[in-house]
Amino acid sequence: MDLKTFKLFAAGLLVVAGCAKPADFTITGKLTGAVNDTLTLEEIADKNLDQVSVILTDANGEFTYSDTAANPRLFLLRTQQKEYMMLMVLGGEKVNITAEKGKINETMNITGSPQSILIMELNRELIRASTKLDSLGAQYESMKGRGNDAEADTWIQTQFGRMIDEQHTFIRSFIGKHVGDPASLMALSHQIGQQPVLDPAKDFDLFEKVDDQLFKKYPESKLVKKMHNYVTAMRSQMRADQQRPQSPGIGSVAPDIQMIDPQGNLQKLSSLRGKIVLLDFWAGWCGPCRRENPNLVAAYKKYHDKGFEIFQVSLDKTKADWEAAIKQDGLNWIHVSDLKFWSSPVARQYGVESIPANFLLDKDGKIIAGNLRGAALEAELDKVLR
């Protein structure tokens, strides 16, 4: 997870409005079971939900609303029971909605608004994944209730990682099919359990493709402009990163690290000469790091007695968060941190721009491999610890 790049994207993607000449649109619908009911239409604008109108249904549960839209406008239509329908409307559209009160997610049907239909597809996938996540959470609590805390922690991290991978595949496929549709902006910000599915650095090709298509179609849209500005800034940052001094490469001696462990003791990377060492950069707040930790635990148990050690550098900001993650994940090796987050001089010295990141060192302290994960780490350890 590249936190620095994610900050750029997270700061206000969903801004709507524009300068082009507006065109009328109409939303009509029938909500079965909502006789003489009250619906609230809200617009997602910047960081807020702005109330646009209160809509009353008639004796048949039918309703209508008309307005203008120069650009895609993103709405939430809420019932008094806190159910909602998300709509992305373009000028000139005649949108029709049918649904059953109390079962909106299962029964909603939309016509006349292609972008709303695509957002409904995204929302239903989100609901499916959230339901599965709730089920996994219940199983996790059951395992902990039987006293299997360490096993439960490893299991839930593995299962959540698989879910993120599944959603990543789904979102990449969705955007591939609908790259020219404004609904793809919603796909770029898709999250599961508050964990972003896409990494803005690793998946930058998707952000570029969406920007390229939408900026041509909707150059006056503030929503699209926001994405365009983000992509432009990201591209500049990535070029600057390429011009920075390179991190220590394969065959070079790893620069020494002298930092404090959680007990306040000074730990030196150079003191581990004679052992095969994995120098690993991570943080308690980093989801991908936490999902990789069970693989490190398995490798440590298998190879520690053969001369394998882990020297883990945390980019956490607080000692409490750092220590809690160590305990929860069962990480019984050397830990150090200066608690300076991305400002850590050691992270800059090693050219670490995203985590998890690691370097495998031989017995002389030379770097022999980098960014090994799971089976790849064990395969390398099998070779060097024969």
C-alpha positions in Angstrom: 0.0 0.0 0.0 1.5 3.3 -1.1 0.0 5.7 1.5 1.6 8.9 0.0 0.1 8.3 -3.4 -3.3 7.2 -1.9 -3.6 10.6 -0.1 -3.6 12.4 -3.4 -6.5 10.4 -4.7 -8.5 10.2 -1.4 -8.7 14.0 -1.1 -12.0 14.8 -2.7 -12.5 12.7 -5.8 -16.3 13.0 -5.9 -17.0 16.6 -6.7 -19.9 17.3 -9.1 -21.0 20.3 -11.2 -19.7 22.0 -14.2 -19.9 24.9 -16.7 -21.5 23.4 -19.7 -25.0 24.2 -20.7 -27.3 22.1 -18.5 -30.0 19.8 -19.9 -33.1 18.6 -18.2 -33.5 15.1 -16.7 -36.4 13.4 -15.1 -36.5 10.7 -12.4 -39.7 8.7 -12.1 -40.4 5.6 -10.2 -42.7 3.3 -8.2 -41.8 2.1 -4.8 -44.1 -0.8 -3.9 -45.2 -0.5 -0.3 -44.3 3.2 0.0 -47.7 4.8 -0.1 -47.7 8.5 0.6 -44.2 8.2 1.8 -41.3 10.6 1.9 -38.0 10.2 0.0 -35.0 12.3 0.4 -32.8 13.1 -2.6 -29.2 13.9 -1.7 -26.2 14.8 -3.9 -22.7 13.5 -3.3 -20.7 16.7 -3.5 -17.1 17.0 -2.3 -16.9 15.6 1.2 -20.6 16.2 2.0 -24.1 14.9 1.2 -26.1 17.9 0.2 -29.9 17.6 0.4 -31.4 18.5 -3.0 -35.1 17.8 -2.5 -37.8 16.0 -0.5 -40.0 13.8 -2.8 -43.4 12.6 -1.9 -44.9 9.3 -3.2 -48.6 9.2 -4.1 -51.2 6.6 -3.2 -49.6 4.1 -5.6 -46.1 4.7 -4.3 -45.2 6.6 -7.5 -43.0 9.7 -7.6 -41.3 12.1 -10.1 -38.5 14.6 -9.9 -37.1 16.9 -12.6 -33.9 19.0 -12.6 -30.9 19.8 -14.9 -27.5 18.3 -15.3 -24.6 19.8 -17.3 -22.5 16.8 -16.3 -22.9 13.5 -14.5 -24.6 14.1 -11.1 -24.3 11.5 -8.4 -27.4 11.1 -6.1 -28.6 9.1 -3.2 -32.3 8.6 -3.0 -33.1 7.6 0.5 -36.3 6.1 2.1 -37.4 6.8 5.7 -36.2 3.3 6.5 -32.6 4.4 5.6 -32.6 2.3 2.4 -31.0 4.0 -0.5 -30.7 4.0 -4.3 -27.5 5.5 -5.9 -28.0 7.2 -9.2 -25.5 8.8 -11.6 -27.6 11.0 -14.0 -26.7 12.8 -17.2 -28.6 15.7 -18.8 -31.4 14.6 -21.1 -32.0 11.2 -19.4 -35.4 10.0 -18.4 -34.7 7.7 -15.5 -37.2 5.2 -14.2 -36.9 3.2 -11.0 -39.0 0.3 -9.6 -38.3 -1.4 -6.3 -40.0 -2.9 -3.3 -39.8 -1.0 0.0 -37.8 -3.0 2.6 -36.1 -5.0 -0.2 -34.6 -2.3 -2.4 -31.2 -4.0 -3.0 -32.9 -7.2 -4.1 -35.7 -5.7 -6.2 -34.4 -2.5 -7.6 -34.6 -2.1 -11.4 -33.4 1.0 -13.3 -34.0 2.0 -16.9 -33.0 5.1 -18.9 -29.7 5.7 -17.0 -26.8 3.6 -18.1 -24.4 5.0 -15.5 -26.9 4.2 -12.7 -27.2 0.6 -14.0 -23.4 0.3 -13.8 -23.3 1.7 -10.3 -26.0 -0.7 -9.3 -23.8 -3.5 -10.5 -20.9 -2.2 -8.4 -23.2 -1.8 -5.4 -24.5 -5.3 -5.6 -20.9 -6.7 -5.8 -20.1 -4.6 -2.8 -23.1 -6.0 -0.9 -22.1 -9.5 -1.9 -18.6 -9.0 -0.7 -19.7 -7.3 2.6 -22.1 -10.2 3.3 -19.2 -12.6 2.8 -17.0 -10.5 5.0 -19.6 -10.5 7.8 -19.7 -14.3 7.6 -15.9 -14.5 7.8 -16.1 -12.2 10.8 -18.5 -14.5 12.6 -16.3 -17.5 11.9 -13.3 -15.5 13.2 -15.0 -14.6 16.5 -16.1 -18.3 16.9 -12.5 -19.4 16.5 -11.3 -16.9 19.0 -14.1 -17.9 21.4 -12.5 -21.4 21.4 -9.2 -19.9 22.4 -7.5 -20.1 19.0 -6.5 -16.5 18.8 -3.2 -16.9 16.8 -4.7 -19.3 14.4 -7.8 -17.1 14.0 -5.7 -14.0 13.3 -3.8 -15.8 10.6 -6.9 -17.3 9.1 -8.9 -14.0 8.9 -5.9 -12.2 7.3 -5.5 -14.9 4.7 -9.3 -14.9 3.9 -9.4 -11.1 3.7 -6.4 -11.1 1.4 -8.2 -13.5 -0.9 -11.3 -11.3 -0.9 -9.2 -8.2 -1.8 -7.6 -10.2 -4.6 -11.1 -11.3 -5.9 -12.3 -7.7 -5.8 -9.2 -6.5 -7.5 -9.9 -8.9 -10.4 -13.5 -7.8 -10.6 -12.7 -4.1 -10.6 -10.0 -4.4 -13.2 -12.5 -6.3 -15.4 -15.3 -3.8 -14.8 -13.1 -0.8 -15.7 -11.8 -2.7 -18.8 -15.3 -3.0 -20.1 -16.5 0.4 -19.1 -13.4 2.6 -19.2 -15.3 5.4 -21.0 -18.2 5.5 -18.6 -18.3 8.0 -15.6 -19.3 5.1 -13.4 -15.7 3.9 -13.7 -14.8 6.8 -11.3 -16.8 4.9 -8.6 -15.0 1.7 -9.5 -11.6 3.4 -8.9 -12.6 4.1 -5.3 -14.1 0.7 -4.6 -13.4 -0.5 -1.0 -14.0 -3.6 1.0 -13.9 -3.3 4.8 -12.5 0.2 4.5 -9.6 -1.3 2.5 -9.1 0.2 -1.0 -9.1 -2.5 -3.6 -6.9 -0.6 -6.1 -3.4 0.6 -5.3 -3.1 4.0 -7.1 0.6 3.3 -7.8 0.4 -0.3 -8.9 -2.9 0.1 -10.8 -2.0 3.5 -12.2 -2.7 2.2 -15.8 -6.4 2.1 -14.9 -6.4 5.6 -13.6 -4.7 6.8 -16.8 -7.1 5.0 -19.0 -10.2 6.3 -17.2 -8.8 9.8 -17.2 -7.9 9.7 -20.9 -11.4 8.6 -21.9 -13.5 10.8 -19.6 -11.4 14.0 -19.9 -12.2 14.0 -23.7 -15.9 13.5 -23.1 -16.5 15.7 -20.1 -13.7 18.4 -20.0 -15.9 20.8 -18.1 -16.9 18.4 -15.3 -15.3 19.1 -12.0 -15.6 15.4 -11.2 -13.6 14.5 -14.2 -11.2 17.5 -13.7 -10.5 16.2 -10.2 -9.4 12.9 -11.6 -7.4 14.5 -14.4 -5.5 16.7 -11.9 -4.8 13.7 -9.7 -3.5 11.6 -12.6 -1.3 14.5 -13.8 0.1 14.9 -10.3 0.7 11.2 -9.9 2.5 11.0 -13.3 4.8 13.9 -12.2 5.5 12.2 -8.9 6.3 8.9 -10.6 8.7 10.6 -13.0 10.4 12.3 -10.0 10.7 9.0 -8.2 12.5 7.5 -11.2 15.1 10.2 -11.0 15.8 9.7 -7.4 18.9 7.8 -6.3 18.3 4.1 -6.6 17.8 1.9 -3.5 20.6 -0.6 -2.7 20.7 -3.2 -5.5 21.4 -6.9 -5.8 25.0 -7.6 -4.9 25.6 -4.5 -2.8 26.1 -4.6 1.0 23.0 -3.5 2.8 23.6 -0.1 4.6 23.7 -0.7 8.3 20.6 0.1 10.4 20.8 1.1 14.1 17.4 1.6 15.6 15.5 1.1 18.9 13.3 -2.0 19.5 10.0 -1.8 21.5 12.0 -2.4 24.7 14.2 0.6 24.1 17.3 -1.5 23.2 19.5 -0.6 20.3 19.5 -3.2 17.5 22.0 -3.3 14.6 21.4 -4.9 11.3 25.2 -5.5 11.0 25.1 -7.6 14.2 23.4 -10.4 12.2 26.3 -11.2 9.9 26.7 -14.9 9.6 22.9 -15.4 9.2 20.5 -15.1 6.3 18.4 -12.1 7.0 15.2 -10.8 5.7 15.1 -7.0 6.1 11.4 -6.2 6.0 9.7 -2.8 5.9 6.1 -2.8 7.1 3.5 -1.1 9.4 0.6 -2.0 11.6 -1.7 0.2 9.5 -0.7 -1.5 6.2 -3.3 -4.1 5.2 -1.1 -5.9 2.6 1.7 -6.1 5.2 -0.5 -7.7 7.7 -1.7 -10.2 5.2 1.8 -11.1 4.3 2.9 -11.6 8.0 1.5 -15.1 8.3 3.8 -16.1 5.4 6.7 -14.6 7.3 5.7 -16.4 10.5 5.6 -19.7 8.6 9.0 -19.1 7.0 10.5 -18.1 10.3 9.3 -21.3 12.0 10.6 -23.4 9.2 14.1 -21.8 8.7 15.0 -20.0 11.9 16.9 -23.0 13.3 18.9 -23.2 10.0 20.2 -19.7 10.4 17.4 -17.5 9.2 16.5 -14.2 10.9 14.0 -11.4 10.3 14.9 -7.7 11.0 11.6 -5.9 10.6 11.4 -2.0 10.3 8.1 -0.5 11.1 6.8 2.8 9.6 4.2 3.1 12.3 3.5 6.5 13.9 2.7 5.3 17.5 4.3 2.8 19.7 1.0 1.4 20.8 -0.1 0.6 17.2 3.2 -0.9 16.4 3.3 -3.2 19.5 -0.3 -4.2 19.1 0.3 -5.4 15.5 3.4 -7.3 16.6 1.4 -9.1 19.3 -1.7 -9.7 17.1 0.3 -11.2 14.3 2.7 -13.3 16.5 5.9 -11.8 15.1 8.7 -13.2 17.3 11.8 -11.7 15.7 13.7 -8.4 15.8 11.7 -5.2 15.5 12.8 -1.7 15.2 11.3 1.7 14.4 11.8 5.4 14.8 8.0 6.0 14.6 8.5 8.6 11.9 6.1 7.1 9.4 7.1 7.9 5.8 9.7 10.4 7.0 11.9 7.7 8.4 15.5 8.2 7.1 16.0 4.5 6.9 13.0 4.1 4.5 14.5 6.9 2.3 17.9 5.3 2.4 16.6 2.1 1.1 14.3 3.8 -1.5 11.1 2.4 0.1 8.1 4.1 -1.5 5.5 1.5 -0.7 5.1 -1.4 1.7 5.5 -4.2 2.3 9.1 -4.1 0.9 11.9 -6.4 1.8 15.5 -7.3 1.0 17.1 -10.7 1.5 20.7 -10.6 2.8 23.3 -13.3 2.7 25.7 -14.1 5.5 28.0 -11.3 4.5 25.2 -8.7 4.5 24.9 -8.5 0.7 21.5 -8.2 -0.9 20.7 -11.3 -2.9 17.0 -10.8 -3.6 14.2 -8.3 -3.0 10.4 -8.2 -2.4 10.0 -11.9 -2.0 6.5 -13.0 -1.0 5.0 -16.3 0.3 6.3 -19.3 -1.7 8.9 -17.2 -3.5 10.6 -16.4 -0.1 10.6 -20.0 0.9 12.0 -21.1 -2.5 14.9 -18.7 -2.1 15.5 -19.8 1.5 15.6 -23.4 0.3 18.4 -22.5 -2.1 20.6 -20.5 0.3 20.1 -22.6 3.4 20.8 -26.0 1.9 
